[in-house]
Amino acid sequence: MTATDPALTALAQGWCALSLLHGRIEAHIERALQAKHDLSVREYSLLDVLSRQHDGDGGHLQMKQVADAVVLSQSATTRLVTRLEDRGLLERYLCPTDRRGIYTNVTEAGLELLEAARPTNDAALREALDEAAKNPELAPLVRAVETLKAPVPA
């Protein structure tokens, strides 16, 4: 394939459309979460991911797993955890079986904020998708997003 190959150009245009859709959705949700709950999209995502942990086998996520889930580097995730810990929304503690491991849990205050913010997140997502569906280039992507199901962890 060359840089002027029509297939490559179509692929690049598709990627641009997907990137545009993602950016619009994230910006819309960000504004709603900030205005109503003083949370960023990344903070909300981190609280959501960590709230799904459990004490059973494989229930606690390592920082790399958390970073992958919220699509941030490990260092950015650690800084985000620290900010939320400073706000009393998360707490860290040593793993009882491996003193080198550190677990991160959502506090009661964090769970309450997450539950209060969830309807805002969901409504803002719906609004952003509805608005994007009006754009003929984005409408097929919106339909695809609406039919996707979350992957089941292995």
MARBA-3410 file (N, C-alpha, C, O; in Angstrom, 1 decimal):
154
0.8,-1.2,0.0,0.0,0.0,0.0,0.9,1.2,0.0,1.9,1.3,0.7 ~ 0.4,2.2,-0.7,1.1,3.5,-0.8,0.3,4.5,0.0,-0.9,4.3,0.3 ~ 0.9,5.7,0.2,0.2,6.7,1.0,-1.0,7.3,0.2,-1.9,7.8,0.9 ~ -1.0,7.1,-1.1,-2.1,7.6,-1.9,-3.1,6.5,-2.2,-4.1,6.7,-2.9 ~ -2.9,5.3,-1.7,-3.8,4.2,-1.9,-5.2,4.5,-1.4,-5.3,4.9,-0.2
-6.2,4.3,-2.2,-7.6,4.6,-1.7,-8.0,3.8,-0.5,-8.7,4.4,0.3 ~ -7.6,2.6,-0.4,-7.9,1.8,0.8,-7.3,2.4,2.1,-7.9,2.5,3.1 ~ -6.1,2.9,1.9,-5.4,3.5,3.1,-6.1,4.8,3.4,-6.3,5.1,4.6 ~ -6.5,5.6,2.4,-7.2,6.8,2.7,-8.5,6.6,3.4,-8.9,7.3,4.3 ~ -9.3,5.5,2.9,-10.5,5.2,3.5,-10.3,4.8,5.0,-11.1,5.1,5.9
-9.3,4.0,5.2,-8.9,3.5,6.6,-8.6,4.7,7.5,-9.1,4.8,8.6 ~ -7.8,5.7,7.0,-7.5,6.9,7.7,-8.7,7.7,8.0,-8.8,8.3,9.1 ~ -9.6,7.8,7.0,-10.8,8.6,7.2,-11.7,7.9,8.3,-12.3,8.6,9.1 ~ -11.8,6.6,8.3,-12.5,5.9,9.3,-12.0,6.1,10.7,-12.7,6.3,11.6 ~ -10.6,6.0,10.8,-10.0,6.3,12.0,-10.3,7.7,12.5,-10.5,7.9,13.7
-10.2,8.7,11.6,-10.5,10.1,12.0,-11.9,10.2,12.5,-12.2,10.9,13.5 ~ -12.9,9.5,11.9,-14.3,9.6,12.3,-14.4,9.0,13.7,-15.1,9.5,14.5 ~ -13.8,7.8,13.9,-13.8,7.2,15.2,-13.2,8.1,16.3,-13.8,8.2,17.4 ~ -12.1,8.7,16.0,-11.4,9.6,16.9,-12.3,10.8,17.2,-12.4,11.3,18.4 ~ -13.0,11.3,16.2,-13.9,12.5,16.4,-15.0,12.1,17.3,-15.4,12.9,18.2
-15.6,11.0,17.1,-16.7,10.5,17.9,-16.3,10.4,19.3,-17.0,10.8,20.3 ~ -15.1,9.7,19.5,-14.6,9.5,20.9,-14.4,10.9,21.6,-14.8,11.1,22.7 ~ -13.8,11.8,20.9,-13.5,13.1,21.4,-14.7,13.9,21.8,-14.8,14.5,22.9 ~ -15.7,13.8,21.0,-17.0,14.5,21.3,-17.7,13.9,22.5,-18.2,14.7,23.3 ~ -17.7,12.6,22.5,-18.4,11.9,23.7,-17.7,12.3,24.9,-18.3,12.6,25.9
-16.3,12.1,24.9,-15.6,12.3,26.2,-15.7,13.8,26.6,-15.9,14.0,27.8 ~ -15.7,14.7,25.7,-15.8,16.2,26.1,-17.2,16.4,26.7,-17.3,17.2,27.7 ~ -18.2,15.8,26.1,-19.6,16.1,26.6,-19.7,15.5,28.0,-20.3,16.1,28.9 ~ -19.2,14.3,28.2,-19.3,13.6,29.5,-18.5,14.4,30.6,-18.9,14.6,31.7 ~ -17.3,14.8,30.1,-16.4,15.6,31.0,-17.1,16.8,31.6,-17.1,17.1,32.8
-17.7,17.6,30.7,-18.4,18.8,31.1,-19.5,18.5,32.1,-19.7,19.2,33.1 ~ -20.3,17.4,31.8,-21.4,17.1,32.7,-20.9,16.6,34.1,-21.4,17.0,35.1 ~ -19.9,15.7,34.1,-19.4,15.2,35.4,-18.7,16.3,36.2,-18.9,16.4,37.4 ~ -18.0,17.2,35.5,-17.3,18.3,36.2,-18.4,19.3,36.8,-18.2,19.7,38.0 ~ -19.4,19.6,36.1,-20.4,20.6,36.5,-21.2,20.0,37.7,-21.5,20.8,38.6
-21.6,18.8,37.7,-22.5,18.2,38.7,-21.8,17.5,39.8,-22.3,17.4,40.9 ~ -20.5,17.0,39.6,-19.9,16.1,40.6,-18.5,16.4,40.9,-17.8,15.8,41.7 ~ -17.9,17.5,40.2,-16.5,17.8,40.4,-15.6,16.6,40.1,-14.6,16.3,40.8 ~ -15.9,15.8,39.1,-15.2,14.6,38.7,-14.8,14.7,37.2,-15.6,15.3,36.4 ~ -13.6,14.3,36.9,-13.2,14.2,35.5,-13.7,12.8,34.9,-14.1,11.9,35.7
-13.6,12.6,33.6,-14.0,11.4,33.0,-13.0,10.3,33.5,-13.4,9.2,33.8 ~ -11.7,10.6,33.6,-10.7,9.6,34.1,-11.0,9.3,35.6,-10.9,8.1,35.9 ~ -11.3,10.3,36.4,-11.6,10.0,37.8,-12.8,9.1,37.9,-12.8,8.1,38.7 ~ -13.9,9.4,37.2,-15.1,8.5,37.2,-14.7,7.1,36.7,-15.1,6.2,37.4 ~ -14.0,7.0,35.7,-13.6,5.7,35.1,-12.8,4.9,36.2,-13.0,3.7,36.3
-11.9,5.5,36.8,-11.1,4.9,37.8,-11.9,4.4,39.0,-11.8,3.2,39.4 ~ -12.8,5.2,39.5,-13.7,4.8,40.6,-14.6,3.7,40.1,-14.8,2.7,40.9 ~ -15.1,3.7,38.9,-15.9,2.7,38.4,-15.2,1.3,38.3,-15.7,0.3,38.8 ~ -14.0,1.4,37.7,-13.2,0.1,37.6,-12.8,-0.4,39.0,-13.0,-1.6,39.2 ~ -12.4,0.4,39.9,-12.0,-0.1,41.2,-13.2,-0.5,42.1,-13.1,-1.4,42.9
-14.4,0.0,41.8,-15.6,-0.4,42.6,-16.0,-1.8,42.2,-16.8,-2.4,42.9 ~ -15.5,-2.3,41.1,-15.9,-3.6,40.6,-15.0,-4.7,41.2,-15.2,-5.9,40.9 ~ -14.0,-4.3,41.9,-13.1,-5.3,42.5,-13.8,-6.1,43.6,-14.9,-5.7,44.1 ~ -13.2,-7.3,43.9,-13.8,-8.1,45.0,-12.6,-8.8,45.7,-11.5,-8.8,45.2 ~ -12.9,-9.3,46.9,-11.9,-10.0,47.7,-11.6,-11.4,47.3,-10.6,-12.0,47.9
-12.3,-12.0,46.4,-12.0,-13.3,45.9,-10.8,-13.4,45.1,-10.1,-12.5,44.9 ~ -10.5,-14.7,44.6,-9.3,-14.9,43.7,-9.3,-13.9,42.5,-10.3,-13.8,41.8 ~ -8.2,-13.2,42.3,-8.1,-12.3,41.2,-9.0,-11.1,41.3,-9.2,-10.4,40.4 ~ -9.5,-10.9,42.5,-10.5,-9.8,42.7,-9.9,-8.4,42.8,-10.5,-7.4,42.4 ~ -8.6,-8.3,43.2,-8.0,-7.0,43.3,-7.1,-6.8,42.1,-6.4,-7.8,41.7
-7.2,-5.7,41.5,-6.4,-5.4,40.3,-5.1,-4.8,40.6,-4.9,-4.0,41.6 ~ -4.1,-5.2,39.9,-2.8,-4.6,40.0,-2.8,-3.3,39.3,-3.7,-3.1,38.4 ~ -1.9,-2.4,39.6,-1.9,-1.0,39.0,-1.8,-1.1,37.5,-2.4,-0.2,36.9 ~ -1.1,-2.0,36.9,-1.0,-2.1,35.5,-2.4,-2.5,34.9,-2.8,-1.9,33.9 ~ -3.1,-3.4,35.6,-4.5,-3.7,35.1,-5.4,-2.5,35.2,-6.2,-2.3,34.3
-5.3,-1.8,36.3,-6.1,-0.6,36.4,-5.7,0.4,35.3,-6.6,1.0,34.7 ~ -4.4,0.6,35.1,-4.0,1.6,34.1,-4.5,1.2,32.7,-5.0,2.0,31.9 ~ -4.5,-0.1,32.4,-5.0,-0.6,31.1,-6.5,-0.3,31.0,-7.0,0.1,30.0 ~ -7.2,-0.5,32.1,-8.7,-0.4,32.1,-9.1,1.1,31.9,-10.1,1.4,31.3 ~ -8.3,2.0,32.5,-8.7,3.4,32.3,-7.9,4.1,31.2,-8.0,5.4,31.0
-7.1,3.4,30.5,-6.4,3.8,29.3,-5.4,5.0,29.7,-5.5,6.1,29.1 ~ -4.6,4.7,30.7,-3.6,5.7,31.1,-2.3,4.9,31.3,-2.3,3.7,31.5 ~ -1.2,5.7,31.4,0.1,5.0,31.8,0.0,4.7,33.2,-0.8,5.2,34.0 ~ 0.9,3.8,33.7,0.9,3.4,35.1,1.2,4.7,36.0,0.7,4.8,37.0 ~ 2.2,5.5,35.5,2.5,6.7,36.3,1.3,7.7,36.4,1.1,8.2,37.5
0.6,7.8,35.3,-0.5,8.7,35.3,-1.7,8.1,36.2,-2.4,8.9,36.9 ~ -1.8,6.8,36.2,-2.8,6.2,37.0,-2.4,6.3,38.5,-3.3,6.6,39.3 ~ -1.2,6.2,38.8,-0.7,6.4,40.2,-1.0,7.8,40.7,-1.5,8.0,41.8 ~ -0.8,8.8,39.8,-1.1,10.2,40.2,-2.6,10.4,40.4,-3.0,11.1,41.3 ~ -3.3,9.8,39.5,-4.8,9.9,39.6,-5.3,9.2,40.9,-6.2,9.8,41.6
-4.8,8.0,41.3,-5.1,7.4,42.5,-4.8,8.3,43.7,-5.6,8.4,44.6 ~ -3.6,8.9,43.7,-3.2,9.8,44.8,-4.1,10.9,44.9,-4.5,11.3,46.0 ~ -4.5,11.6,43.8,-5.5,12.7,43.9,-6.8,12.2,44.5,-7.4,13.0,45.3 ~ -7.3,11.1,44.1,-8.6,10.6,44.6,-8.4,10.2,46.1,-9.4,10.3,46.9 ~ -7.3,9.7,46.4,-7.0,9.3,47.8,-7.0,10.6,48.7,-7.5,10.6,49.8
-6.3,11.6,48.2,-6.3,12.9,48.9,-7.7,13.5,49.1,-7.9,14.2,50.1 ~ -8.6,13.2,48.2,-10.0,13.6,48.4,-10.8,12.7,49.2,-12.0,13.0,49.5 ~ -10.2,11.6,49.7,-11.0,10.7,50.5,-11.9,9.7,49.8,-12.7,9.1,50.4 ~ -11.6,9.6,48.5,-12.5,8.7,47.6,-11.9,7.3,47.4,-12.6,6.4,47.1 ~ -10.6,7.2,47.7,-9.9,5.9,47.6,-9.0,5.7,48.8,-8.7,6.7,49.5
-8.6,4.5,49.1,-7.7,4.2,50.1,-6.8,3.1,49.6,-7.2,2.2,48.9 ~ -5.5,3.1,50.0,-4.5,2.1,49.7,-4.1,1.4,50.9,-4.1,1.9,52.0 ~ -3.9,0.1,50.7,-3.4,-0.7,51.9,-2.5,-1.9,51.3,-2.6,-2.3,50.2 ~ -1.7,-2.4,52.2,-0.8,-3.5,51.8,-1.5,-4.8,51.7,-2.5,-5.1,52.4 ~ -1.2,-5.6,50.7,-1.7,-6.9,50.4,-1.4,-7.8,51.7,-0.2,-7.8,52.1
-2.4,-8.4,52.3,-2.1,-9.2,53.5,-1.2,-10.4,53.2,-0.6,-10.9,54.2 ~ -1.1,-10.9,52.0,-0.3,-12.1,51.7,1.0,-11.8,51.1,1.9,-12.6,51.0 ~ 1.1,-10.6,50.5,2.4,-10.2,49.8,2.6,-8.7,50.2,2.0,-7.8,49.5 ~ 3.5,-8.5,51.1,3.7,-7.1,51.7,4.2,-6.1,50.6,4.2,-4.9,50.8 ~ 4.6,-6.7,49.4,5.1,-5.8,48.4,3.9,-5.2,47.6,4.0,-4.2,46.9
2.8,-5.9,47.6,1.6,-5.5,46.8,0.8,-4.5,47.6,0.6,-4.5,48.8 ~ 0.2,-3.5,46.8,-0.6,-2.5,47.4,-2.0,-2.6,46.7,-2.0,-2.6,45.4 ~ -3.0,-2.6,47.5,-4.4,-2.7,47.0,-4.9,-1.3,47.1,-4.6,-0.5,47.9 ~ -5.9,-1.0,46.2,-6.6,0.3,46.2,-8.1,0.0,46.2,-8.6,-0.7,45.4 ~ -8.8,0.5,47.2,-10.2,0.3,47.3,-10.9,1.7,47.3,-10.4,2.7,47.7
-12.2,1.6,46.8,-13.0,2.8,46.8,-13.6,2.9,48.2,-14.2,2.0,48.8 ~ -13.5,4.1,48.8,-14.1,4.4,50.1,-15.6,4.5,50.0,-16.2,4.5,48.9 ~ -16.3,4.6,51.2,-17.8,4.8,51.2,-18.1,6.1,50.5,-19.0,6.2,49.7 ~ -17.3,7.1,50.7,-17.5,8.4,50.1,-17.3,8.3,48.6,-18.1,8.9,47.8 ~ -16.4,7.5,48.2,-16.1,7.3,46.7,-17.3,6.5,46.1,-17.7,6.9,45.0
-17.8,5.5,46.8,-18.9,4.8,46.3,-20.2,5.6,46.2,-20.9,5.5,45.2 ~ -20.4,6.5,47.2,-21.5,7.4,47.1,-21.4,8.4,46.0,-22.4,8.6,45.2 ~ -20.2,8.9,45.8,-20.0,9.9,44.6,-20.2,9.1,43.3,-20.9,9.7,42.4 ~ -19.7,7.9,43.2,-19.8,7.2,42.0,-21.3,6.9,41.7,-21.7,7.1,40.5 ~ -22.0,6.5,42.7,-23.5,6.2,42.4,-24.2,7.5,42.1,-25.2,7.4,41.3
-23.9,8.6,42.7,-24.5,9.8,42.3,-24.1,10.3,40.9,-25.0,10.9,40.2 ~ -22.9,10.0,40.5,-22.4,10.4,39.2,-22.8,9.5,38.0,-22.9,9.9,36.9 ~ -23.2,8.2,38.3,-23.5,7.3,37.3,-24.6,7.7,36.4,-24.5,7.6,35.2 ~ -25.7,8.2,36.9,-26.8,8.7,36.0,-26.4,9.9,35.2,-26.8,10.0,34.0 ~ -25.5,10.7,35.7,-25.0,11.9,34.9,-24.2,11.4,33.8,-24.3,11.8,32.6
-23.3,10.4,34.1,-22.4,9.8,33.0,-23.3,9.2,31.9,-23.1,9.4,30.8 ~ -24.3,8.4,32.4,-25.1,7.7,31.4,-25.9,8.6,30.5,-26.0,8.4,29.3 ~ -26.5,9.6,31.2,-27.3,10.6,30.4,-26.4,11.4,29.4,-26.8,11.7,28.3 ~ -25.2,11.8,29.9,-24.3,12.6,29.0,-23.9,11.7,27.8,-23.8,12.2,26.7 ~ -23.6,10.4,28.1,-23.3,9.5,27.0,-24.4,9.4,26.0,-24.2,9.5,24.8
-25.6,9.2,26.5,-26.8,9.1,25.6,-26.9,10.4,24.8,-27.2,10.3,23.6 ~ -26.8,11.6,25.4,-26.9,12.8,24.7,-25.9,13.0,23.6,-26.2,13.4,22.5 ~ -24.6,12.6,24.0,-23.5,12.7,23.0,-23.7,11.8,21.8,-23.5,12.2,20.7 ~ -24.2,10.6,22.1,-24.4,9.6,21.0,-25.6,10.1,20.1,-25.5,10.0,18.9 ~ -26.7,10.6,20.7,-27.8,11.1,20.0,-27.4,12.3,19.1,-27.8,12.4,17.9
-26.6,13.2,19.6,-26.1,14.3,18.8,-25.2,13.8,17.7,-25.3,14.3,16.5 ~ -24.3,12.9,18.0,-23.4,12.4,16.9,-24.2,11.6,15.8,-23.8,11.6,14.7 ~ -25.3,11.0,16.2,-26.0,10.2,15.2,-26.7,11.1,14.1,-27.0,10.6,13.1 ~ -26.7,12.4,14.4,-27.3,13.3,13.4,-26.3,13.6,12.3,-26.6,14.1,11.2 ~ -25.0,13.3,12.5,-24.0,13.4,11.5,-23.9,12.2,10.7,-23.6,11.1,11.2
-24.1,12.3,9.4,-24.1,11.1,8.5,-22.8,10.3,8.6,-22.8,9.0,8.4 ~ -21.6,10.9,8.8,-20.4,10.2,8.9,-20.2,9.4,10.2,-19.5,8.4,10.3 ~ -20.9,10.0,11.2,-20.7,9.3,12.5,-21.8,8.4,12.9,-21.7,7.5,13.8 ~ -23.0,8.5,12.2,-24.1,7.7,12.5,-23.8,6.2,12.5,-24.3,5.4,13.4 ~ -23.1,5.6,11.5,-22.8,4.2,11.5,-21.9,3.8,12.7,-22.1,2.7,13.3
-21.0,4.7,13.2,-20.2,4.4,14.4,-21.1,4.4,15.6,-20.9,3.6,16.5 ~ -22.1,5.3,15.7,-23.0,5.3,16.8,-23.8,4.0,16.9,-23.9,3.5,18.0 ~ -24.3,3.6,15.8,-25.0,2.3,15.7,-24.1,1.2,16.2,-24.6,0.3,16.9 ~ -22.9,1.2,15.8,-21.9,0.1,16.2,-21.7,0.2,17.7,-21.7,-0.9,18.4 ~ -21.5,1.3,18.3,-21.3,1.5,19.7,-22.5,1.0,20.5,-22.4,0.3,21.5
-23.7,1.3,20.0,-24.9,0.9,20.6,-25.2,-0.6,20.7,-25.9,-1.1,21.5 ~ -24.5,-1.3,19.8,-24.7,-2.8,19.7,-23.6,-3.5,20.4,-23.7,-4.7,20.6 ~ -22.5,-2.8,20.8,-21.4,-3.5,21.5,-21.8,-3.9,22.9,-22.5,-3.2,23.6 ~ -21.2,-5.0,23.3,-21.3,-5.5,24.7,-19.9,-5.5,25.3,-18.9,-5.7,24.6 ~ -19.9,-5.2,26.6,-18.6,-5.2,27.3,-18.0,-6.6,27.2,-18.7,-7.6,27.4
-16.7,-6.7,27.0,-16.0,-8.0,26.9,-16.1,-8.7,28.3,-15.9,-8.0,29.3 ~ -16.2,-10.0,28.3,-16.2,-10.7,29.6,-14.8,-11.0,29.9,-14.1,-11.6,29.1 ~ -14.3,-10.7,31.1,-12.9,-11.0,31.5,-12.6,-12.5,31.5,-13.5,-13.3,31.8 ~ -11.4,-12.8,31.0,-11.1,-14.2,30.9,-10.7,-14.8,32.3,-10.4,-16.0,32.3
END
